[in-house]
Amino acid sequence: MPDIISTTNAPAAIGPYSQAGVAGNLIFTSGQLPINPETGDMPESIEEQTKQSLENVKAILEAGGAQLTDVVKTTVFLSDMANFGAMNEVYASYFGEPFPGRSCFQVARLPKDALVEIEVIAAK
């Protein structure tokens, strides 16, 4: 069983899963919805939702002793690919060169009707 990362600085899981698991030197986060962990609210715009999702990812990584510069792969789920440009602009402000690998998909629907969900793999 891998070690589990849990922090109150990111929203609690809304199902039977952990915020992140650790296997060796790798941290695998669950997909992070743009939920503010203090209020439970979700912002409306894709820009603010992307920022909140990445802040949640950052908090989980920090709880596991890692940081965004340790991220080697991200997966971004969008409810509408028309939001790609706006998401990408915010995303780029969180990651510098060398950028982590990334996949981005449009999905039919995200939990709580979010516009974006982001998961990462980090090496610490």
C-alpha positions, -999 to 999 in steps of 0.1 A, spaced: 0 0 0 15 34 -10 18 62 15 -11 87 14 -9 125 14 -37 144 30 -40 181 38 -67 205 49 -51 231 25 -68 214 -4 -104 202 -7 -112 168 9 -119 139 -15 -156 138 -26 -155 100 -30 -136 69 -20 -101 81 -29 -71 100 -15 -58 134 -23 -25 118 -34 -5 86 -31 33 82 -29 51 53 -45 89 54 -41 99 90 -50 67 97 -70 36 115 -59 4 109 -78 -23 134 -71 -59 128 -77 -77 151 -100 -81 185 -83 -114 203 -88 -113 241 -84 -129 240 -50 -117 265 -24 -108 244 6 -118 271 31 -152 280 17 -162 250 -4 -170 274 -32 -160 271 -69 -151 302 -89 -170 308 -121 -144 317 -148 -120 292 -164 -91 314 -153 -101 314 -117 -110 277 -118 -76 268 -133 -59 289 -106 -78 272 -78 -71 237 -92 -34 245 -94 -34 260 -59 -50 227 -47 -23 207 -65 4 229 -50 -9 224 -15 -10 186 -18 25 185 -32 38 207 -4 21 184 22 41 156 6 74 175 6 74 185 -30 67 216 -51 54 225 -86 90 224 -99 90 187 -91 61 179 -115 70 157 -144 36 151 -159 2 168 -158 -32 158 -171 -58 185 -176 -95 177 -181 -116 205 -197 -154 205 -201 -150 225 -233 -118 227 -254 -128 263 -262 -114 271 -228 -80 258 -237 -63 292 -244 -75 308 -212 -66 277 -191 -32 275 -208 -24 312 -200 -30 306 -162 -13 272 -164 19 287 -179 21 311 -149 25 281 -126 52 261 -145 85 272 -159 110 257 -183 116 229 -185 79 224 -186 64 190 -174 48 167 -199 11 173 -203 -20 157 -218 -52 177 -221 -86 163 -229 -121 176 -234 -145 154 -214 -183 151 -215 -187 164 -179 -167 169 -147 -178 164 -111 -198 193 -97 -200 207 -133 -165 222 -130 -148 236 -161 -114 221 -153 -98 194 -133 -60 188 -130 -39 159 -118 -1 156 -116 28 132 -111 58 147 -93 92 132 -85 107 143 -52 
